[in-house]
Amino acid sequence: MSRRMPALALAFCLLAAPAAAQQGAMTSADIAKVKKEVTEAVHTYYRLFTEHNMTALGTQVYHTPWMQLGANGIEVDQTSADVTKRFDASLKRLLEQGWAKSEFANPVVCVLNPGAAIASGTFKRYRKDGSVISESGITYLFGKDKDGWKVVSYAGHATNKLVTCND
């Protein structure tokens, strides 16, 4: 059973509140479409990372500037080159641990409005032999631009602190 992360969810919702107030009500079909697209964006991200395609992360997956909300505060990558550099360093550390792939099996997607959504859940990192290196909770804030859904920000957290959504 997961706990809700009310503070993080509230912060994301407050960021989207002015835009949501200007949006009309979304239909069930609209919400389902956004959930499908954001879920696909999450899986594309994990596929590209597993393929070691860090350049694509900086150009196709992450919106810049991009903010990582970590235990030590906010870190901002201003350009796609900054994003690529960050993930190149991350990949190097993971490969040193025998990492082979990462998976985010079942993201919970909460649609805030037609251009904003939250994806929350757990992901696992696996070694080449199939054993698990780590399992972590993560919550992504997605925004939609002319090129599709991109990660605007994320926060890592414990696996029992997932953001849930009531549709």
N, C-alpha and C positions, 0 to 999 in steps of 0.2 A: 504494500500500500504506500503510495507516494504522498508526501506533503506538498501543499501548494506553496509557491513562492510569491506571496501577496505583494511584497514590496517591489520586486522586479516586475511582476505583471502589472502592477499599478503604474510604475514608471513608464513602461512601454505603452500602456493604454493612455496615459496622460500626454505622452508625446504625440499620439495619434488623435487625441480628442478634438483639436480644432479641425482637422481634416475630416474626421468622421462626422462632425456636426454639419459639414457642408455636403456630405454624401447622402444619397437617398438610401432607403432600406435595401438590403441585399436579399435576393431570393435564395431559396435552398439550393437551386441549381448554380447560382453565382458563387455561393460559399463552397459547394462541392468542387467547382472548377478551380477556385483558388487553392483549396486544400490539395488537390491533385497536382497542380503546377508547383506548389511550394515543396511538396513531398518529392517530386521529380527533381527539383533544384537541389534538395538535400542529398539525394542519391547521386546526382551528377557530381557534386562537390566531393563526396567520398570516393567516387570512382576516379576522378581526376587526381586526387591526392594519392590514391593507391597506385595509379599509373606514373607517379612522380612528375606530374605535369604542373609544376609550381607556377609557371608563367600563366597558364590558363586560370589559376586561382586569382591571380592579380588582375586579369583582364576580363574574365567571364563570370567568376563566382562572387567576388567581393566588390562592393561599391567603394570607391575612394572619394573622400577620406573614409576610413574604416576605424571603428573604435572597438578595442578589446577591453571588456570590463573584468579585470582580474583582481586577485587578492591584494595586489599592491596598488590598486587604483586603475585609472584609465590610461591606456596606451593607444596612440593614434598613429595609423599609417596614412600618410598624405597622398601617396601615389601608388600606382599598380606595381612599380618597381620596388617600393617599400614592402608591399604585401609579399611579392615574390621572394625578396630577401629574407623576410621573417620565416616563410614556409620552407625555404631552402635550408635554413638553420635547423628548423624543427625536424625536417626529413633526415638530415644528417644525424641528429641525436637518436632518432628512432631506429635508423639503420644500424647504428652501433649496438643497439639492444636486440638485434635480430628480427626487427619488425618486418612483416610482409604485407599486412593490409589492415584497414580500419573499416568498421561497419556501424552504421546507425540504422538499425533494423526497422523500428516502428516509431517514427517521430509523431508526436501529437501536434497537430497544426491548429492554431487558433487564428481565425480570420478577424482582423480588426476593422478593415475596410477594403475596398477593391485594390488598394495599392500598398497594404501593409498587413503582415502576418507574423506570428510567432511560431517557431518550431522548437519543441522541447522534448527531451528524452535522454536515453543513455546510448553511448557508443562504446564499442570494444576495439581494442588494438590487439592484433594477433601476431605471433611469431611465425616463422616459416614452417615450423613443425605443427602448427595449429593451436598451440597453447596460448592462453590469454596473457598478454602483458599487463593490461589495465582495462578497467571499466570505469567510465566517468559520466556524470550528468553534464548536459550542456543545453543552453537555450540560445537560439538565434533569433534576431530581429531581421526580418526580410522586408525589403522594399522593392517595388516594381518600377523599372525605368523603361526607356524605349527598347532596350535589349532583353528585357525579361526580369525575372526575379533574382535579386542579389542580396547577399548578406551585408547588412548595414552595421551590425554590431553583434557581439555574442558575449556570453558569460558562462564560464565553466562553474560547476557546482557539484555537490554530493548527489549521488544517484537517488536519494530519497527526497530531493528538493526539486521536483519537476513542476513546470507550469502546466496546469490543466485548463480546459476551456469548456464552458457550457454553451452549446449552440442553441 
